[in-house]
Amino acid sequence: FEEFFKAFEVQAKHIVGLMAAFYDEMDAFKASYCPTPYLSSIVKGCAENGLDITEGGAELNYVTMEVVTYASTVDSILAVKYLVFDKKLCTMDELIKALQNNWEGYEKLQAAAINKAPKYGRDDDEADEIARRVMELWAEEC
């Protein structure tokens, strides 16, 4: 499982890096093609600096990277851990095939993932630990 989680960490770090690079490109694009005069008129600093918010006119300029799939990510990691590593109900290759087939032909495995694997937010120590590790990774990378 630790090897699997390390692979998840590598992918998560890569994705956060791509997101950061994308934000930089998006800022340049928005400044050139999508000014926001109304928003700029109500944000402190824009009028004083004579710059649109997309051009860096705001007194405080923040970028947020939201974790909108946090609970689903934790639950997915827990399902992999439960199915492949803890209960050995399938191999990783079998799980990948099940997912590629949208669980078709693997309904019992899907039921175990849904109904038996630990879930985040249910006062489960193992789930809370995985959740902590995922959030620490996210926070460090962002």
Buried (B, 14 or more C-beta within 10 A) or exposed (E): EEEBBEEBBEEBBEEBEEBEEEEEEBBEEBBEEEBBEEEBEEBEBBEEBEBBBBBEBBEEEEEEEEEEEBBEBBBBBBBBBBBBEBEEBBEEEBBEBBBEEEBEEBEEBBEBBEEEBBBBEEEBEEBBEBBEBBBEBBEEBE
